[in-house]
Amino acid sequence: MKYLFKGIIALAAMIGLSGCANKVHNYAVSTENLLALQKLSSKSHKVNVGQFTDSGKNESEVMCRLSSPIGTPKGQTFASYIQNAFKKELVIANMYDPKAKNTITANLNDIYGSTVLGDAYWSFDVTVKSTNGKSYNVKSKYEYESSFTAVSACSEMQRSFPLAVQKLIGDIIHHPKFTELLK
């Protein structure tokens, strides 16, 4: 009986201590995005970055295979993670100016992460706006390899999020209407 009790306590401790969230990595600037923005920067386009929202959802994590949450660093919302990444790209490309006449904002209409084996992806639906009245919608999808096991699949989901955001920002800045936001 004494060993059964110790075994139950040990099992409960293992289960209780194993439920930590997978935090995505901090954003790193994309070389491809930087080169595209630097071409625009040479035309003296400067822009401010306003708040990115998510229709009041304030989502900062998603469940992965009902086993563990995938969350942003420091509990920031997905929208603010994307906002900070976008701003970082503009700063490095020398296009960010907090005093610029135009401010770009965005609304994260939808975000979805799938870990299905053979069909793993992050998808985003974003409406990008400028204070000059111009706007457009971007749907971006980043596919990645998944795994049969939940631990590996969730690890890949977490690892791929910054890369998915890089692709999203690339889709935003390569959109034919992006330069209209800057005018």
C-alpha positions as a LaTeX table, in Angstrom:
\begin{tabular}{lrrr}
\hline
Residue & $x$ (\AA) & $y$ (\AA) & $z$ (\AA) \\
\hline
Met1 & 0.00 & 0.00 & 0.00 \\
Lys2 & 2.85 & 2.35 & 0.88 \\
Tyr3 & 4.50 & 1.81 & $-2.56$ \\
Leu4 & 1.19 & 2.26 & $-4.37$ \\
Phe5 & 0.68 & 5.61 & $-2.66$ \\
Lys6 & 4.24 & 6.75 & $-3.54$ \\
Gly7 & 3.69 & 5.61 & $-7.13$ \\
Ile8 & 0.46 & 7.59 & $-7.43$ \\
Ile9 & 2.15 & 10.70 & $-5.98$ \\
Ala10 & 5.09 & 10.35 & $-8.40$ \\
Leu11 & 2.75 & 9.89 & $-11.38$ \\
Ala12 & 0.66 & 12.92 & $-10.38$ \\
Ala13 & 3.82 & 15.03 & $-10.02$ \\
Met14 & 5.06 & 13.98 & $-13.47$ \\
Ile15 & 1.73 & 14.82 & $-15.08$ \\
Gly16 & 1.43 & 18.12 & $-13.23$ \\
Leu17 & 4.94 & 19.27 & $-14.06$ \\
Ser18 & 4.83 & 18.28 & $-17.73$ \\
Gly19 & 2.09 & 20.70 & $-18.79$ \\
Cys20 & 4.23 & 23.65 & $-19.82$ \\
Ala21 & 3.49 & 25.73 & $-22.88$ \\
Asn22 & 5.65 & 25.82 & $-25.99$ \\
Lys23 & 6.67 & 29.43 & $-26.54$ \\
Val24 & 7.49 & 30.50 & $-30.07$ \\
His25 & 10.86 & 32.11 & $-30.65$ \\
Asn26 & 11.39 & 35.84 & $-30.95$ \\
Tyr27 & 11.09 & 37.15 & $-34.48$ \\
Ala28 & 14.17 & 37.37 & $-36.70$ \\
Val29 & 14.22 & 39.62 & $-39.76$ \\
Ser30 & 13.86 & 37.90 & $-43.13$ \\
Thr31 & 16.63 & 38.61 & $-45.65$ \\
Glu32 & 14.16 & 38.42 & $-48.54$ \\
Asn33 & 11.78 & 40.89 & $-46.88$ \\
Leu34 & 14.64 & 43.20 & $-45.98$ \\
Leu35 & 15.89 & 43.33 & $-49.58$ \\
Ala36 & 12.38 & 44.09 & $-50.88$ \\
Leu37 & 11.89 & 46.86 & $-48.33$ \\
Gln38 & 15.31 & 48.36 & $-49.01$ \\
Lys39 & 14.31 & 48.81 & $-52.66$ \\
Leu40 & 11.33 & 50.84 & $-51.47$ \\
Ser41 & 13.44 & 52.67 & $-48.91$ \\
Ser42 & 15.64 & 54.04 & $-51.68$ \\
Lys43 & 12.54 & 55.87 & $-52.94$ \\
Ser44 & 12.35 & 57.75 & $-49.63$ \\
His45 & 9.17 & 56.03 & $-48.42$ \\
Lys46 & 8.89 & 56.31 & $-44.64$ \\
Val47 & 6.00 & 54.99 & $-42.61$ \\
Asn48 & 4.87 & 54.68 & $-39.01$ \\
Val49 & 3.44 & 51.47 & $-37.57$ \\
Gly50 & 0.23 & 51.68 & $-35.57$ \\
Gln51 & $-1.57$ & 49.05 & $-33.56$ \\
Phe52 & $-2.29$ & 45.64 & $-35.04$ \\
Thr53 & $-5.53$ & 44.22 & $-33.66$ \\
Asp54 & $-7.41$ & 40.95 & $-33.82$ \\
Ser55 & $-11.05$ & 42.02 & $-33.58$ \\
Gly56 & $-10.87$ & 41.96 & $-29.79$ \\
Lys57 & $-9.96$ & 38.26 & $-29.54$ \\
Asn58 & $-6.62$ & 38.97 & $-27.84$ \\
Glu59 & $-5.34$ & 35.50 & $-28.71$ \\
Ser60 & $-1.85$ & 34.68 & $-27.51$ \\
Glu61 & $-1.87$ & 30.89 & $-27.76$ \\
Val62 & $-3.47$ & 28.00 & $-29.62$ \\
Met63 & $-3.86$ & 24.42 & $-28.52$ \\
Cys64 & $-1.75$ & 21.87 & $-30.33$ \\
Arg65 & $-3.42$ & 18.47 & $-30.66$ \\
Leu66 & $-5.19$ & 19.04 & $-27.36$ \\
Ser67 & $-1.89$ & 18.33 & $-25.62$ \\
Ser68 & $-0.11$ & 21.64 & $-25.12$ \\
Pro69 & $-0.59$ & 25.31 & $-25.92$ \\
Ile70 & 1.64 & 27.08 & $-28.41$ \\
Gly71 & 2.08 & 30.65 & $-27.21$ \\
Thr72 & 3.90 & 33.85 & $-27.99$ \\
Pro73 & 6.87 & 35.11 & $-26.00$ \\
Lys74 & 5.90 & 37.10 & $-22.92$ \\
Gly75 & 2.19 & 36.37 & $-23.52$ \\
Gln76 & 1.78 & 39.07 & $-26.18$ \\
Thr77 & $-1.10$ & 38.60 & $-28.60$ \\
Phe78 & $-0.49$ & 37.12 & $-32.03$ \\
Ala79 & $-1.47$ & 40.51 & $-33.50$ \\
Ser80 & 1.13 & 42.36 & $-31.42$ \\
Tyr81 & 3.78 & 39.73 & $-32.29$ \\
Ile82 & 3.09 & 40.39 & $-35.99$ \\
Gln83 & 3.07 & 44.17 & $-35.39$ \\
Asn84 & 6.46 & 44.04 & $-33.67$ \\
Ala85 & 7.87 & 41.82 & $-36.42$ \\
Phe86 & 6.59 & 44.19 & $-39.13$ \\
Lys87 & 8.05 & 47.19 & $-37.32$ \\
Lys88 & 11.39 & 45.39 & $-36.89$ \\
Glu89 & 11.52 & 44.74 & $-40.66$ \\
Leu90 & 10.82 & 48.41 & $-41.40$ \\
Val91 & 13.38 & 49.65 & $-38.87$ \\
Ile92 & 16.15 & 47.46 & $-40.30$ \\
Ala93 & 15.21 & 48.58 & $-43.85$ \\
Asn94 & 15.35 & 52.23 & $-42.74$ \\
Met95 & 11.67 & 52.78 & $-43.62$ \\
Tyr96 & 10.28 & 53.28 & $-40.12$ \\
Asp97 & 9.62 & 56.82 & $-38.93$ \\
Pro98 & 7.33 & 57.44 & $-35.95$ \\
Lys99 & 6.68 & 60.95 & $-37.35$ \\
Ala100 & 5.78 & 59.81 & $-40.88$ \\
Lys101 & 2.56 & 61.17 & $-42.35$ \\
Asn102 & 1.20 & 57.66 & $-43.00$ \\
Thr103 & 0.68 & 55.01 & $-40.37$ \\
Ile104 & 0.11 & 51.36 & $-41.26$ \\
Thr105 & $-2.18$ & 49.30 & $-39.07$ \\
Ala106 & $-3.64$ & 45.84 & $-39.51$ \\
Asn107 & $-6.34$ & 43.56 & $-38.20$ \\
Leu108 & $-5.64$ & 39.87 & $-37.83$ \\
Asn109 & $-9.02$ & 38.60 & $-38.99$ \\
Asp110 & $-8.09$ & 34.95 & $-38.52$ \\
Ile111 & $-5.15$ & 32.77 & $-37.53$ \\
Tyr112 & $-5.09$ & 29.00 & $-37.73$ \\
Gly113 & $-2.45$ & 26.39 & $-37.05$ \\
Ser114 & $-2.76$ & 22.81 & $-38.26$ \\
Thr115 & $-0.49$ & 19.92 & $-37.29$ \\
Val116 & $-2.16$ & 17.24 & $-39.43$ \\
Leu117 & 0.43 & 14.83 & $-40.81$ \\
Gly118 & 0.91 & 15.73 & $-44.48$ \\
Asp119 & $-1.05$ & 18.98 & $-44.15$ \\
Ala120 & 0.63 & 21.03 & $-41.42$ \\
Tyr121 & 0.45 & 24.81 & $-41.81$ \\
Trp122 & $-0.12$ & 28.22 & $-40.30$ \\
Ser123 & $-2.63$ & 30.45 & $-42.07$ \\
Phe124 & $-3.37$ & 34.13 & $-41.60$ \\
Asp125 & $-6.09$ & 36.42 & $-42.89$ \\
Val126 & $-5.05$ & 40.05 & $-42.38$ \\
Thr127 & $-6.50$ & 43.40 & $-43.44$ \\
Val128 & $-3.77$ & 46.01 & $-43.82$ \\
Lys129 & $-4.67$ & 49.72 & $-43.70$ \\
Ser130 & $-2.99$ & 53.09 & $-44.01$ \\
Thr131 & $-4.08$ & 56.42 & $-42.59$ \\
Asn132 & $-4.17$ & 57.62 & $-46.22$ \\
Gly133 & $-7.38$ & 55.59 & $-46.65$ \\
Lys134 & $-5.90$ & 52.72 & $-48.67$ \\
Ser135 & $-6.29$ & 49.10 & $-47.54$ \\
Tyr136 & $-6.19$ & 45.53 & $-48.79$ \\
Asn137 & $-6.59$ & 41.98 & $-47.54$ \\
Val138 & $-3.86$ & 39.34 & $-47.41$ \\
Lys139 & $-4.31$ & 35.60 & $-46.95$ \\
Ser140 & $-1.05$ & 33.87 & $-46.21$ \\
Lys141 & $-0.30$ & 30.18 & $-45.69$ \\
Tyr142 & 2.98 & 28.67 & $-44.54$ \\
Glu143 & 3.29 & 24.90 & $-44.82$ \\
Tyr144 & 5.74 & 22.85 & $-42.78$ \\
Glu145 & 6.53 & 19.22 & $-41.99$ \\
Ser146 & 4.59 & 17.61 & $-39.17$ \\
Ser147 & 4.94 & 14.40 & $-37.24$ \\
Phe148 & 2.82 & 11.52 & $-36.09$ \\
Thr149 & 3.59 & 12.12 & $-32.42$ \\
Ala150 & 2.06 & 15.06 & $-30.62$ \\
Val151 & 5.33 & 16.11 & $-28.96$ \\
Ser152 & 7.18 & 16.36 & $-32.28$ \\
Ala153 & 4.21 & 17.91 & $-34.12$ \\
Cys154 & 3.77 & 20.61 & $-31.47$ \\
Ser155 & 7.49 & 21.30 & $-31.46$ \\
Glu156 & 7.38 & 21.81 & $-35.25$ \\
Met157 & 4.29 & 24.03 & $-34.92$ \\
Gln158 & 6.11 & 26.21 & $-32.39$ \\
Arg159 & 9.34 & 26.31 & $-34.43$ \\
Ser160 & 7.54 & 27.24 & $-37.65$ \\
Phe161 & 5.56 & 30.23 & $-36.32$ \\
Pro162 & 8.28 & 32.91 & $-36.80$ \\
Leu163 & 8.88 & 31.56 & $-40.32$ \\
Ala164 & 5.15 & 31.77 & $-41.01$ \\
Val165 & 5.17 & 35.41 & $-39.84$ \\
Gln166 & 8.13 & 36.11 & $-42.13$ \\
Lys167 & 6.08 & 34.74 & $-45.04$ \\
Leu168 & 3.04 & 36.77 & $-43.98$ \\
Ile169 & 5.08 & 39.99 & $-43.91$ \\
Gly170 & 6.55 & 39.05 & $-47.29$ \\
Asp171 & 3.04 & 38.59 & $-48.66$ \\
Ile172 & 2.06 & 42.00 & $-47.25$ \\
Ile173 & 5.02 & 43.90 & $-48.71$ \\
His174 & 4.98 & 42.07 & $-52.06$ \\
His175 & 1.27 & 42.79 & $-52.52$ \\
Pro176 & 0.71 & 45.08 & $-55.54$ \\
Lys177 & $-1.10$ & 47.62 & $-53.32$ \\
Phe178 & 1.60 & 47.89 & $-50.64$ \\
Thr179 & 3.22 & 50.97 & $-52.18$ \\
Glu180 & $-0.19$ & 52.70 & $-52.14$ \\
Leu181 & $-0.10$ & 52.49 & $-48.33$ \\
Leu182 & 3.09 & 54.51 & $-48.32$ \\
Lys183 & 1.92 & 57.48 & $-50.42$ \\
\hline
\end{tabular}
